[in-house]
C-alpha cells in the first residue's frame, strides 16, 4: 500500500502523472516516515522488503514520460513525487489546481543531510563522474560532522556490473540512497532493483552530487525564487538549449491535454 493510501494524501493529476503537492519540509517528513517503515521491514528476516522511492520530475521529465510508458509507471508508483521544476508548478496552475509550492529535489536532498539531529539517517551516494560521489560525501561530512555517508560509487558501470553495485550498497545498508544518474536512468535503476536493495528509501537526485562536490553551483537566489533556474543554466551551458525546449513544449502539451478533456493514459503502450 502506498503512503498516500495510508494517509489519505491526495495527488494532483498533471498530464496523467500524480504529483504530491507538498513543500520541501513536508517531503522530508514523508521521507522520514518511509525510512522508519523501511527499517522495520528490513529487520524482518525473509520479510520481502521492497525499498520505497521518491521521484523529483521537472517539465523535461514530465514530457519524456508521455512517450515512455515505463517511466510513466515508475513515477506513478513512487511513494513520493515532488513538483521539482517551475514547469510542473505552471502546469498545475493551468489545470486549475491553483498555486502549488515548488519542491526541488536538490533542496530535499540537502535538507535531509544538513539536519542530522532531525533526520539521523545514513546515506549512500551513487552516481556522477569518478571521484564526484566521494568528494560530495567528504564535503557533506566535513560541513555536517554528525551526518553519516556510509558509502559512495561513481555512475560509470555497465549493466553486467550492476549486481555488484547493488551488493556494495547492501553491504552498508544505508537508510537513504541518492542516485545521481540522470532521469530516467536513475529511476529505472531504482525501480528494477527496489526488491533487491537493503535500503529504506531511494531518491533520484539529478545533479545534486555535483553540487555537493562543488563542481557545479546553484543558481543565484533571484533565479531560484522566480523559477528561472533553467535560464541561469542555459546562460552558463548553452548546449542545453535543445533540452530546454521541452519546457515550452510541455506547457503547450498540458494546455492541449486539458482542452482534450484530460484523456487517460493509453495502458496498451509498451514500455
C-alpha positions as CSV (number, residue, x, y, z in Angstrom):
1,X,0.0,0.0,0.0
2,X,1.3,3.4,-0.9
3,X,1.8,6.1,1.6
4,X,-0.8,8.3,0.0
5,X,-3.4,5.5,0.6
6,X,-2.3,5.2,4.2
7,X,-2.5,8.9,4.9
8,X,-5.3,9.9,2.5
9,X,-2.8,12.1,0.7
10,X,-4.3,13.4,-2.5
11,X,-2.2,13.6,-5.6
12,X,-2.8,16.1,-8.4
13,X,-3.3,14.5,-11.8
14,X,-0.9,16.5,-14.0
15,X,-0.9,15.0,-17.5
16,X,-1.5,11.5,-16.1
17,X,1.3,11.8,-13.6
18,X,0.4,12.0,-9.9
19,X,2.2,14.9,-8.1
20,X,2.3,15.3,-4.4
21,X,1.5,19.0,-3.5
22,X,3.9,19.2,-0.6
23,X,6.8,21.6,0.2
24,X,10.3,20.6,1.0
25,X,9.8,20.2,4.7
26,X,6.7,18.2,4.2
27,X,8.5,16.0,1.8
28,X,11.4,15.5,4.2
29,X,8.9,14.4,6.9
30,X,7.4,11.9,4.5
31,X,10.8,10.5,3.7
32,X,11.4,10.2,7.4
33,X,8.3,8.2,7.8
34,X,9.3,5.9,4.9
35,X,12.7,5.4,6.5
36,X,11.1,4.3,9.7
37,X,8.8,1.8,7.9
38,X,11.7,0.6,5.8
39,X,13.8,0.0,8.9
40,X,11.0,-2.2,10.3
41,X,10.7,-4.2,7.1
42,X,14.4,-4.6,6.7
43,X,14.6,-6.1,10.2
44,X,12.2,-8.9,9.3
45,X,14.1,-12.0,8.1
46,X,12.8,-13.0,4.6
47,X,10.1,-10.4,5.0
48,X,10.1,-9.4,1.4
49,X,11.5,-5.9,1.9
50,X,10.9,-3.5,-1.0
51,X,12.7,-0.2,-0.9
52,X,10.4,2.9,-1.1
53,X,11.4,5.6,-3.6
54,X,10.9,9.2,-4.4
55,X,10.9,11.0,-7.7
56,X,11.5,14.7,-8.4
57,X,10.3,15.4,-12.0
58,X,10.7,18.7,-13.8
59,X,9.0,19.6,-17.0
60,X,11.5,17.8,-19.2
61,X,10.9,14.6,-17.3
62,X,7.1,15.1,-17.4
63,X,7.4,15.5,-21.2
64,X,9.6,12.5,-21.6
65,X,7.2,10.3,-19.6
66,X,4.5,11.0,-22.1
67,X,6.4,8.9,-24.6
68,X,8.0,6.4,-22.2
69,X,5.3,4.1,-20.6
70,X,7.8,2.5,-18.2
71,X,9.0,5.9,-16.9
72,X,5.4,7.0,-16.5
73,X,4.6,3.9,-14.5
74,X,7.7,4.4,-12.3
75,X,6.6,7.9,-11.5
76,X,3.0,6.9,-10.7
77,X,4.1,4.0,-8.5
78,X,6.6,6.1,-6.5
79,X,5.9,6.7,-2.8
80,X,6.6,10.4,-3.2
81,X,6.5,12.5,-6.4
82,X,7.6,16.2,-6.0
83,X,7.0,19.1,-8.3
84,X,10.6,19.9,-8.9
85,X,10.5,22.3,-11.7
86,X,8.8,25.6,-12.4
87,X,7.2,24.0,-15.4
88,X,5.3,21.5,-13.2
89,X,4.1,24.3,-11.0
90,X,2.9,26.2,-14.0
91,X,1.1,23.1,-15.4
92,X,-0.7,22.7,-12.1
93,X,-2.0,26.3,-12.3
94,X,-3.0,25.8,-16.0
95,X,-5.0,22.8,-14.9
96,X,-6.9,24.7,-12.2
97,X,-5.1,23.4,-9.1
98,X,-4.0,26.9,-8.1
99,X,-0.6,27.8,-6.9
100,X,1.4,24.9,-5.5
101,X,4.8,25.1,-3.9
102,X,7.8,24.0,-5.9
103,X,9.8,21.4,-4.1
104,X,13.2,21.0,-5.8
105,X,14.9,17.6,-5.4
106,X,18.2,19.3,-4.5
107,X,16.5,21.2,-1.6
108,X,15.0,17.9,-0.3
109,X,18.4,16.2,-0.6
110,X,20.2,19.0,1.2
111,X,17.6,19.2,3.9
112,X,18.0,15.5,4.8
113,X,21.8,15.6,5.0
114,X,22.0,19.1,6.6
115,X,19.8,18.3,9.7
116,X,21.3,15.1,11.3
117,X,19.6,15.9,14.6
118,X,16.1,15.9,13.0
119,X,16.9,13.3,10.3
120,X,19.6,11.0,11.8
121,X,19.9,8.8,8.8
122,X,22.8,7.1,7.0
123,X,23.3,7.8,3.2
124,X,24.9,6.2,0.2
125,X,25.8,8.4,-2.8
126,X,25.7,6.7,-6.2
127,X,26.5,8.5,-9.5
128,X,28.5,11.2,-11.1
129,X,31.9,11.0,-12.8
130,X,34.7,9.2,-11.0
131,X,35.6,11.0,-7.7
132,X,32.4,13.1,-7.6
133,X,30.4,10.9,-5.2
134,X,33.5,10.5,-2.9
135,X,34.1,14.3,-2.9
136,X,30.4,15.0,-2.3
137,X,30.5,12.7,0.7
138,X,33.6,14.2,2.1
139,X,32.2,17.8,1.8
140,X,28.9,16.9,3.4
141,X,30.5,15.1,6.4
142,X,33.0,17.9,6.8
143,X,30.2,20.5,6.8
144,X,27.9,18.4,8.9
145,X,30.1,16.1,11.1
146,X,27.1,14.2,12.6
147,X,25.9,13.2,9.1
148,X,26.9,9.7,8.1
149,X,27.6,8.9,4.4
150,X,28.4,5.2,4.7
151,X,29.3,4.6,1.0
152,X,29.7,6.0,-2.4
153,X,30.2,4.9,-6.0
154,X,30.5,6.7,-9.3
155,X,28.0,6.2,-12.0
156,X,30.3,4.6,-14.6
157,X,29.4,1.0,-14.5
158,X,27.9,-1.5,-17.1
159,X,24.7,-3.4,-16.9
160,X,26.8,-6.5,-16.0
161,X,28.4,-4.7,-13.1
162,X,25.0,-3.5,-11.7
163,X,24.6,-6.5,-9.3
164,X,28.0,-5.7,-7.8
165,X,26.9,-2.1,-7.3
166,X,23.7,-3.3,-5.5
167,X,25.8,-5.7,-3.4
168,X,28.1,-2.8,-2.3
169,X,25.1,-0.7,-1.4
170,X,23.6,-3.6,0.6
171,X,26.9,-4.1,2.4
172,X,26.5,-0.7,4.0
173,X,22.7,-1.0,4.4
174,X,22.0,2.8,4.3
175,X,18.7,4.4,5.2
176,X,18.7,6.6,2.1
177,X,20.2,6.0,-1.3
178,X,20.9,9.1,-3.5
179,X,21.1,8.1,-7.2
180,X,22.6,10.7,-9.5
181,X,22.5,9.1,-12.9
182,X,20.1,11.5,-14.6
183,X,16.5,10.8,-15.4
184,X,15.0,8.4,-16.3
185,X,18.2,6.2,-15.9
186,X,18.3,6.7,-12.2
187,X,14.6,6.0,-11.7
188,X,14.7,2.9,-13.8
189,X,17.7,1.5,-11.9
190,X,15.9,2.1,-8.6
191,X,12.7,0.5,-9.9
192,X,14.2,-2.7,-11.2
193,X,16.3,-3.2,-8.0
194,X,13.8,-2.0,-5.4
195,X,13.2,-5.6,-4.2
196,X,17.0,-6.3,-4.1
197,X,18.2,-3.2,-2.3
198,X,18.6,-3.3,1.5
199,X,17.7,0.4,1.6
200,X,14.7,2.1,3.2
201,X,14.3,5.0,0.7
202,X,15.9,5.6,-2.8
203,X,15.8,9.1,-4.3
204,X,16.8,10.1,-7.8
205,X,18.7,13.4,-7.2
206,X,19.8,14.6,-10.6
207,X,22.9,16.7,-10.4
208,X,22.9,17.1,-6.6
209,X,26.1,15.2,-6.1
210,X,27.9,17.5,-8.5
211,X,26.7,20.5,-6.4
212,X,27.7,18.8,-3.1
213,X,31.1,18.1,-4.6
214,X,31.5,21.8,-5.5
215,X,31.7,21.0,-9.3
216,X,28.6,23.0,-10.1
217,X,26.9,26.0,-8.5
218,X,23.3,26.6,-7.6
219,X,21.6,29.4,-9.5
220,X,21.6,32.7,-7.6
221,X,18.7,33.2,-5.1
222,X,16.8,35.5,-7.5
223,X,16.7,32.9,-10.2
224,X,15.7,30.1,-7.8
225,X,13.0,32.2,-6.2
226,X,11.3,33.0,-9.5
227,X,11.6,29.6,-11.1
228,X,14.2,30.7,-13.6
229,X,17.0,28.2,-12.8
230,X,16.6,26.9,-16.3
231,X,17.5,30.3,-17.7
232,X,20.6,30.5,-15.5
233,X,21.7,27.1,-16.5
234,X,21.2,27.9,-20.2
235,X,23.3,31.1,-19.9
236,X,26.2,29.0,-18.4
237,X,25.6,25.9,-20.5
238,X,24.3,26.9,-24.0
239,X,24.5,23.3,-25.1
240,X,21.4,22.6,-23.0
241,X,19.2,24.7,-25.4
242,X,17.7,21.6,-27.2
243,X,16.7,20.1,-23.9
244,X,15.3,23.3,-22.6
245,X,12.9,23.4,-25.5
246,X,11.0,20.7,-23.7
247,X,9.7,23.2,-21.1
248,X,7.6,25.2,-23.5
249,X,6.6,22.0,-25.3
250,X,5.4,20.6,-22.1
251,X,3.4,23.8,-21.3
252,X,1.7,23.5,-24.8
253,X,1.2,19.8,-24.2
254,X,-0.5,20.5,-20.9
255,X,-2.9,23.0,-22.5
256,X,-3.8,20.6,-25.3
257,X,-4.3,17.8,-22.8
258,X,-6.7,19.9,-20.8
259,X,-8.6,21.0,-23.9
260,X,-8.9,17.4,-25.0
261,X,-10.7,16.5,-21.7
262,X,-7.7,15.2,-19.8
263,X,-7.6,11.8,-21.6
264,X,-6.5,8.9,-19.6
265,X,-3.2,7.2,-20.3
266,X,-3.2,4.5,-23.0
267,X,-2.3,1.5,-20.9
268,X,-1.6,-0.5,-24.0
269,X,1.5,1.5,-24.8
270,X,4.5,-0.8,-24.5
271,X,7.4,0.3,-22.2
